[in-house]
Amino acid sequence: VALDSIRLGAFDYFPKPIEKNRLEPAIRNAIKSFDLEREVEKLKENLQHEYSFDNIISADNKMQDAFKMISKVLNNDITVLIQGESGTGKELVARAIHYNGIRKNSPFVVVNCASIPRELLESELFGHEKGSFTGAHQRKIGKFELAKSGTIFLDEIGEMEMSLQAKILRVIQQKEFERIGGNEIIKSDVRIISATNRDLKNAVENKQFREDLYYRLSSFPIHIPALRERKGDIVVLINHFLQNFNKKLGKSIRGLTKNALKILYDYDWPGNVRELENTLERCLILEEGDQIDIDVLPANIVA
């Protein structure tokens, strides 16, 4: 009866006669546990809201086409390749797919393949056993294990060396891998979403990327256009960032002067949305009036 009760959701079980010195701490712990569960649920809801499509700001038709593509992959496990320049919001799209999809209650694990030294990337992805190489003082659990039942996001996958690409291909095909220095076969139940700012087809032709892995990763490609290709979004994003940074910095900037707005609109934004966001935050910090004017814009943009 005790086991059945707890399995069905009871927090604790007491045989009669009830010991009062056990009852009070049990009730206190039950309340703490309930509060903790409620807090976790609230965090999950906040995550899902933060990465909902409502928060990927765009009014451009090209981005609306991308949204339609994104909506097609939410309720399946197809491998997705997100392509676009740096700063276009590829990770935001990956998070939106995860937190609105069937694996939303499981982990979302990010690996930036360009920022981790090549000799350490394999260990980061698959983990290693104690003593498997110099400096391996204890067992390390890799990102594929940490992402169990969830999603692993391989950012800048075009920077991954060929030998490691073969191991990623095995995970996709056979759903299993081994830690470095280990013999245990570890089953992998993860969704793989990857992203790159490189032309992978060109990399395949130049023998810099495996052709078989490219076709596996790009089962469902999604292209995120650069900001200069969707000029209409510049004004929409400026208003969005102004609202956010006014709250964050305690400011009350109403907008931009016509001249400042024209300069931002005409600029090519090589750093895309990320560059626009950083520029607006800098301008709000420097601006002492109620409108952003040319004098607080970065010199390279004005030039």
C-alpha positions as a printed NumPy array, in Angstrom:
array([[  0.   ,   0.   ,   0.   ],
       [  2.863,   2.396,   0.862],
       [  4.6  ,   1.794,  -2.486],
       [  1.361,   2.086,  -4.47 ],
       [  0.439,   5.327,  -2.68 ],
       [  3.794,   6.98 ,  -3.409],
       [  3.745,   5.728,  -7.005],
       [  0.351,   7.41 ,  -7.435],
       [  1.639,  10.734,  -6.115],
       [  1.595,  10.632,  -2.308],
       [  4.579,  12.383,  -0.73 ],
       [  4.892,  10.107,   2.294],
       [  3.101,   7.26 ,   4.098],
       [  2.519,   6.694,   7.812],
       [  1.23 ,   3.534,   9.502],
       [ -1.043,   4.071,  12.486],
       [ -0.5  ,   5.22 ,  15.151],
       [  1.076,   8.305,  13.505],
       [  4.258,   9.555,  15.14 ],
       [  3.88 ,  13.319,  15.549],
       [  7.655,  13.912,  15.495],
       [  7.691,  12.421,  11.945],
       [  4.518,  14.114,  10.741],
       [  5.583,  17.764,  11.099],
       [  8.914,  17.5  ,   9.168],
       [  7.161,  15.385,   6.518],
       [  4.532,  18.107,   5.967],
       [  7.249,  20.778,   5.888],
       [  9.25 ,  18.795,   3.297],
       [  6.112,  18.151,   1.244],
       [  5.409,  21.9  ,   1.064],
       [  9.041,  22.601,   0.054],
       [  8.848,  19.883,  -2.601],
       [  5.576,  21.284,  -3.967],
       [  7.007,  24.817,  -4.092],
       [ 10.107,  23.511,  -5.88 ],
       [  8.034,  21.623,  -8.467],
       [  5.921,  24.729,  -9.05 ],
       [  9.078,  26.827,  -9.511],
       [ 10.478,  24.313, -12.021],
       [  7.204,  24.389, -13.985],
       [  7.297,  28.198, -13.966],
       [ 10.886,  28.148, -15.288],
       [  9.864,  25.734, -18.063],
       [  6.95 ,  27.99 , -19.012],
       [  9.286,  31.011, -19.073],
       [ 11.747,  29.138, -21.283],
       [  8.99 ,  28.124, -23.691],
       [  7.749,  31.726, -23.809],
       [ 11.245,  33.142, -24.264],
       [ 11.907,  30.915, -27.256],
       [  8.424,  30.989, -28.741],
       [  8.009,  32.297, -32.248],
       [  6.52 ,  35.461, -30.752],
       [ 10.031,  36.393, -29.618],
       [ 11.701,  35.938, -32.995],
       [ 10.89 ,  39.425, -34.199],
       [ 10.224,  39.858, -37.916],
       [  7.713,  41.354, -40.317],
       [  9.553,  40.26 , -43.463],
       [  8.105,  37.737, -45.922],
       [ 11.411,  35.845, -46.139],
       [ 11.37 ,  35.291, -42.379],
       [  7.7  ,  34.316, -42.473],
       [  8.7  ,  31.589, -44.944],
       [ 11.377,  30.464, -42.471],
       [  8.744,  30.373, -39.683],
       [  6.577,  28.092, -41.834],
       [  9.542,  25.753, -42.287],
       [ 10.254,  25.809, -38.539],
       [  6.634,  24.897, -37.726],
       [  6.938,  21.769, -39.896],
       [  9.682,  20.224, -37.742],
       [  8.263,  20.776, -34.238],
       [  6.494,  17.437, -33.871],
       [  9.062,  15.117, -35.411],
       [ 12.736,  14.248, -34.915],
       [ 14.103,  15.013, -38.376],
       [ 17.679,  16.355, -38.4  ],
       [ 17.669,  20.115, -39.053],
       [ 20.446,  22.253, -40.539],
       [ 20.067,  26.011, -39.916],
       [ 22.065,  28.11 , -42.369],
       [ 22.775,  31.81 , -42.194],
       [ 25.405,  34.419, -41.45 ],
       [ 26.763,  35.032, -37.953],
       [ 24.381,  37.08 , -35.821],
       [ 21.182,  36.168, -37.682],
       [ 19.75 ,  34.241, -34.703],
       [ 20.418,  30.602, -35.626],
       [ 20.621,  29.488, -31.98 ],
       [ 17.375,  31.322, -31.202],
       [ 15.686,  29.351, -34.007],
       [ 17.138,  26.075, -32.665],
       [ 15.842,  26.853, -29.175],
       [ 12.412,  27.738, -30.584],
       [ 12.274,  24.362, -32.355],
       [ 13.213,  22.535, -29.152],
       [ 11.013,  24.426, -26.677],
       [  7.961,  24.272, -28.94 ],
       [  8.514,  20.648, -30.   ],
       [  7.932,  17.159, -28.662],
       [ 11.18 ,  17.132, -26.627],
       [ 10.538,  20.462, -24.855],
       [ 10.614,  18.906, -21.359],
       [ 14.065,  17.37 , -21.924],
       [ 17.496,  19.069, -22.011],
       [ 18.644,  21.469, -24.726],
       [ 22.457,  21.268, -24.918],
       [ 24.577,  23.683, -26.968],
       [ 28.04 ,  22.881, -28.351],
       [ 29.924,  25.588, -30.262],
       [ 32.241,  23.586, -32.497],
       [ 34.303,  26.681, -33.377],
       [ 35.039,  27.828, -29.812],
       [ 36.337,  24.519, -28.417],
       [ 39.899,  23.435, -29.352],
       [ 39.774,  20.576, -31.834],
       [ 41.655,  18.169, -29.566],
       [ 39.091,  18.745, -26.777],
       [ 35.925,  18.724, -28.885],
       [ 35.662,  14.926, -29.068],
       [ 35.817,  14.674, -25.279],
       [ 33.27 ,  17.498, -24.967],
       [ 30.833,  15.659, -27.248],
       [ 31.292,  12.028, -26.183],
       [ 33.004,  12.207, -22.79 ],
       [ 36.015,  10.185, -21.668],
       [ 37.029,   7.566, -19.12 ],
       [ 39.473,   8.209, -16.307],
       [ 43.078,   7.811, -17.496],
       [ 42.16 ,   7.711, -21.195],
       [ 44.666,  10.511, -21.937],
       [ 47.009,  12.862, -20.08 ],
       [ 44.953,  15.062, -17.783],
       [ 41.904,  12.752, -17.724],
       [ 41.836,  12.461, -13.927],
       [ 38.209,  11.378, -13.766],
       [ 35.376,  10.21 , -15.969],
       [ 33.688,  12.995, -17.956],
       [ 30.115,  12.757, -19.249],
       [ 29.833,  14.179, -22.762],
       [ 27.185,  16.463, -24.214],
       [ 25.439,  13.642, -26.077],
       [ 24.822,  11.879, -22.746],
       [ 23.739,  15.101, -21.044],
       [ 21.222,  15.729, -23.836],
       [ 19.521,  12.368, -23.273],
       [ 15.956,  12.399, -24.675],
       [ 16.432,  16.07 , -25.605],
       [ 18.18 ,  18.117, -28.286],
       [ 21.85 ,  18.756, -28.986],
       [ 22.616,  21.903, -30.968],
       [ 25.902,  21.718, -32.88 ],
       [ 26.679,  25.34 , -33.702],
       [ 29.272,  26.153, -36.409],
       [ 29.485,  22.471, -37.385],
       [ 31.348,  23.462, -40.546],
       [ 34.458,  23.995, -38.367],
       [ 34.538,  20.35 , -37.197],
       [ 37.526,  18.297, -38.393],
       [ 36.964,  15.316, -40.721],
       [ 37.88 ,  12.555, -38.225],
       [ 35.277,  13.786, -35.75 ],
       [ 32.68 ,  14.163, -38.501],
       [ 32.838,  10.367, -38.976],
       [ 31.889,   9.839, -35.314],
       [ 28.962,  12.261, -35.582],
       [ 27.787,  10.308, -38.641],
       [ 27.861,   7.082, -36.603],
       [ 25.723,   8.664, -33.864],
       [ 23.145,   9.761, -36.454],
       [ 23.078,   6.407, -38.263],
       [ 23.447,   3.907, -35.411],
       [ 22.207,   5.973, -32.457],
       [ 25.197,   4.959, -30.334],
       [ 28.736,   6.016, -29.372],
       [ 31.58 ,   5.253, -26.936],
       [ 33.405,   7.52 , -24.511],
       [ 37.089,   8.135, -25.29 ],
       [ 39.063,   5.263, -23.76 ],
       [ 35.913,   3.26 , -23.024],
       [ 34.41 ,   0.058, -24.416],
       [ 30.832,   0.58 , -23.269],
       [ 28.34 ,   1.194, -26.075],
       [ 26.097,   4.11 , -25.061],
       [ 22.744,   4.458, -26.781],
       [ 21.867,   7.949, -27.963],
       [ 18.291,   9.214, -27.989],
       [ 18.802,  12.846, -28.983],
       [ 17.6  ,  15.153, -31.708],
       [ 20.434,  16.807, -33.621],
       [ 20.054,  20.393, -34.82 ],
       [ 23.145,  21.918, -36.412],
       [ 23.999,  25.357, -37.712],
       [ 26.664,  26.917, -39.883],
       [ 27.587,  30.183, -41.562],
       [ 29.695,  28.309, -44.126],
       [ 28.617,  27.006, -47.511],
       [ 28.773,  23.292, -46.67 ],
       [ 28.124,  22.225, -50.264],
       [ 31.216,  24.14 , -51.287],
       [ 33.138,  22.61 , -48.367],
       [ 32.089,  19.133, -49.576],
       [ 33.372,  19.899, -53.088],
       [ 36.693,  21.078, -51.593],
       [ 36.978,  17.868, -49.487],
       [ 36.689,  19.881, -46.251],
       [ 33.412,  18.32 , -45.136],
       [ 32.106,  14.758, -45.473],
       [ 29.483,  14.412, -48.176],
       [ 27.589,  11.619, -46.363],
       [ 27.402,  13.695, -43.162],
       [ 26.265,  16.769, -45.088],
       [ 23.274,  14.906, -46.529],
       [ 22.436,  13.45 , -43.108],
       [ 22.566,  16.847, -41.392],
       [ 20.68 ,  18.696, -44.112],
       [ 17.619,  16.424, -44.156],
       [ 15.64 ,  19.586, -43.455],
       [ 17.574,  22.807, -44.222],
       [ 16.284,  26.162, -42.925],
       [ 17.85 ,  29.368, -44.242],
       [ 17.815,  32.498, -42.081],
       [ 18.289,  35.568, -44.317],
       [ 20.781,  38.283, -43.416],
       [ 19.415,  41.54 , -42.   ],
       [ 20.424,  43.496, -45.138],
       [ 18.125,  41.154, -47.131],
       [ 15.133,  42.095, -44.969],
       [ 15.461,  45.841, -44.508],
       [ 11.884,  46.155, -43.257],
       [ 12.874,  44.315, -40.078],
       [ 15.397,  46.995, -39.091],
       [ 12.713,  49.405, -37.85 ],
       [ 10.742,  46.587, -36.188],
       [ 13.862,  45.349, -34.367],
       [ 14.91 ,  48.875, -33.343],
       [ 11.534,  49.405, -31.639],
       [ 11.805,  45.997, -29.943],
       [ 15.342,  46.615, -28.647],
       [ 14.474,  50.166, -27.525],
       [ 11.636,  48.807, -25.402],
       [ 13.861,  46.103, -23.861],
       [ 16.843,  48.359, -23.153],
       [ 14.698,  51.165, -21.735],
       [ 13.512,  48.682, -19.089],
       [ 16.973,  47.212, -18.539],
       [ 18.813,  50.554, -18.277],
       [ 16.034,  52.566, -16.63 ],
       [ 15.838,  54.965, -19.574],
       [ 12.9  ,  56.557, -21.394],
       [ 14.218,  57.013, -24.942],
       [ 11.242,  57.624, -27.259],
       [ 12.97 ,  56.705, -30.509],
       [ 15.5  ,  57.925, -33.066],
       [ 15.784,  61.16 , -35.001],
       [ 15.035,  60.869, -38.729],
       [ 18.696,  61.276, -39.651],
       [ 19.848,  58.607, -37.177],
       [ 17.126,  56.215, -38.347],
       [ 18.082,  56.736, -42.008],
       [ 21.737,  55.94 , -41.253],
       [ 20.792,  52.705, -39.443],
       [ 18.416,  51.767, -42.261],
       [ 21.017,  52.345, -44.989],
       [ 23.795,  50.455, -43.162],
       [ 24.514,  46.887, -44.38 ],
       [ 24.763,  45.269, -40.906],
       [ 27.5  ,  42.663, -41.555],
       [ 27.02 ,  41.503, -37.945],
       [ 23.261,  41.201, -38.53 ],
       [ 20.732,  41.27 , -35.649],
       [ 23.431,  40.813, -33.003],
       [ 25.288,  43.91 , -34.253],
       [ 22.062,  45.944, -34.316],
       [ 21.234,  44.874, -30.751],
       [ 24.707,  45.788, -29.449],
       [ 24.588,  49.13 , -31.302],
       [ 21.216,  50.073, -29.791],
       [ 22.355,  49.198, -26.253],
       [ 25.489,  51.348, -26.675],
       [ 23.41 ,  54.242, -28.034],
       [ 20.978,  54.126, -25.111],
       [ 23.846,  54.21 , -22.626],
       [ 25.394,  57.255, -24.312],
       [ 22.215,  59.198, -25.15 ],
       [ 21.251,  61.816, -22.537],
       [ 18.176,  63.2  , -24.33 ],
       [ 14.922,  61.466, -25.171],
       [ 15.86 ,  60.583, -28.785],
       [ 18.893,  58.807, -30.216],
       [ 20.752,  61.166, -32.569],
       [ 23.69 ,  60.787, -34.95 ],
       [ 26.283,  61.905, -32.39 ],
       [ 25.876,  58.689, -30.326],
       [ 25.975,  56.324, -33.321],
       [ 29.238,  54.355, -33.798],
       [ 31.682,  56.138, -36.133],
       [ 32.007,  53.151, -38.493],
       [ 28.218,  53.09 , -39.074],
       [ 28.021,  56.847, -39.663],
       [ 30.98 ,  56.608, -42.06 ]])
